[in-house]
Structures are given as C-alpha cells and as structure tokens.
Amino acid sequence: MRILLAGHRGQLGRALMPLLMEAHDVRGVDLPDDDITDRSAMLDLARVVAPHVIINSAAMTDVDGCARDPALAYRVNGMGTQNLALASADVGAEFVQISTNEVFDGAATEPYHEWAVRAPINAYGRSKLAGEWYTENLLNRFYIVRTTWLYAAGGRNFPHRIIELADQRGALRVVEDEVGSPTYVDDLADAIVKLLETHAYGIYHLVNEGTTSRYEFAKVLLRHSGRESVPVTPISSSEFDRTSTPPPYAPLANTAAAALGIRLRPWEDAVAAFIDAAGYRR
C-alpha cells in the first residue's frame, strides 16, 4: 500500500515509519516542509501521492501550550485533521486519526471504553475532540485511535523528565491523584500496523495494559532504572502549578482492539523495555 504519514518526525511518527516501510511505500509529511493546516497543500499532496491510507499522527501535543493558545490548538488539531480527512475523501483513502484520553472529563471510576461519552475539560482535549468529529462526519472508512501518556526513547516526555530531575535534584515530588495508562510508543506503533491489516474501521483504545498514577509511574521508572534510592513525595494536583487541567482519572480500556486479538503488553513490562532502549539503566 501507499501510505501518507503526517507527523513522521514526532514520537509516534518516528516509531511508525520504519515499521510501515517494511511492507509499504510510505511518504512522510511534517513541518517545516509540509503544514497540515494548509488545506490546498494537503489536497495537492494527496492527489500526487494517491495514498491508500492517510495516518494523522501530527498534532499540537503541548497541553499547557494549548491552554495558552486554544485557537492555535484548534487550528492544528481540529482543522489540520479536517484538511487531512478531506484529502482522504478526495482520493478515496482510509484514514487513521490519533487521539487522546483527554477527550474525556476524568470523572469516571473505571477505565473509559471506546463508546464512553466525550466531555473534554481543557483546550487540548477540545481540539482533539474536534479532530475526532471531523473524522467521523467526513469519512466512512476511518480508525480513531486513542492513546494516553505516550512516551518514547527519544524526545521529551514524562519518563525522561523524571529521570532527568532524579539525577539533577536527588528527590522528587510527583502528583498522585492523576491516573492513566502509560503507553510505550513502540508498542502503540506495532498495534496500529496490526490494526491497519484488519480493515475493521471504528474507534480503538490502544494502550499498554493496566492503570497507574503519575506517582506510581515515577516510582516504577526509578526502580527499573536503578534509582530506587531517590525519594519520591506524593503531592496533589492542586500543589502542582500548570496552565492546563488534565482529567484526573482517564485510563483507557482496550475493548475493541482486544476483540480483534490486538493487545499491548502490561505497562510495567513496557517501562523496562523503554529503560533499556533509552540507556537509563544503571
């Protein structure tokens, strides 16, 4: 297949590109060369490439940045998705939209299933919900893939920051009342490739199995990296100053993909693999 991969320089794009290239002809799209917010450019590119599948892993993922500039967040995550969805419709391609647990409000008491009511409480979540809305209303052959707390061996993310601060400060204070599903990008990329082979369109939650708090996540990262002696103090989210408000409880349940036989390993096993890949083990 010919695949147009938007955001190929991001965390997920970098993991997806080599996997897809093993069996497919893949064209990457990313800044500064290509801008998904330019509708005519996306239509022109899709007509030239004539892809069978367009994958949108491009996004404004700076959650606090989205809170500071919600118009930009909507332009990238909402209208950028609209442009790629319209391009998919124009060339008859399948479409994959990468979304987030932050389309939910975090008021649940159990992990969110794929059909749960969406009610984002911050600008990032609202902009990603707009992307989901355009996908669902402009196309028939689509996958919406929600994930959460994504991290990779390269790039800046929560695990990197925890290790960095542990080495710099020798002690940590980490929020304990925010709960999610940490997801290793290599496992997510592999699951997406498997999902594409099914042609079973719909909404999917692809996350490493299990749930945890930011506090417990940090402790596991330190233990696997040989830094278990670093003290970690649990704090409430009200003690952590940030611009955006994340959903307090928003782990995702993999129900739809699991029914197809697609599962991601437990999150603690993925953390161990990440520590080795990133070279953090002491």
Number of C-alpha atoms within 10 A of each C-alpha: 12 18 24 26 24 25 23 23 18 18 21 21 22 19 21 24 20 13 15 19 14 9 10 13 12 21 16 17 23 17 12 6 7 15 17 26 18 14 18 12 15 23 20 12 16 23 14 10 14 19 23 16 22 26 27 26 25 26 23 18 16 12 21 17 16 23 19 14 13 18 14 17 26 23 19 24 29 25 22 25 31 24 23 29 29 22 25 30 17 13 17 17 24 22 28 27 25 22 25 24 26 30 26 26 19 24 11 14 9 13 19 21 16 20 10 11 11 17 15 20 17 22 26 30 29 23 29 29 23 21 29 25 14 21 26 18 10 14 17 13 19 24 25 22 24 21 27 21 20 20 22 25 21 14 10 11 14 17 24 19 12 20 19 13 14 20 13 10 9 14 14 19 17 22 19 19 17 19 23 24 28 29 26 27 25 21 19 24 21 16 18 22 13 15 21 15 8 9 12 14 16 16 22 25 26 29 31 29 20 19 23 19 20 22 21 17 24 24 22 18 23 23 15 20 19 14 19 15 12 16 14 18 13 15 14 13 16 10 10 11 8 12 13 17 17 24 23 19 25 26 32 28 23 24 18 19 23 14 9 12 10 16 20 21 14 16 21 21 13 19 23 17 16 24 22 14 13 12 11 19 16 9
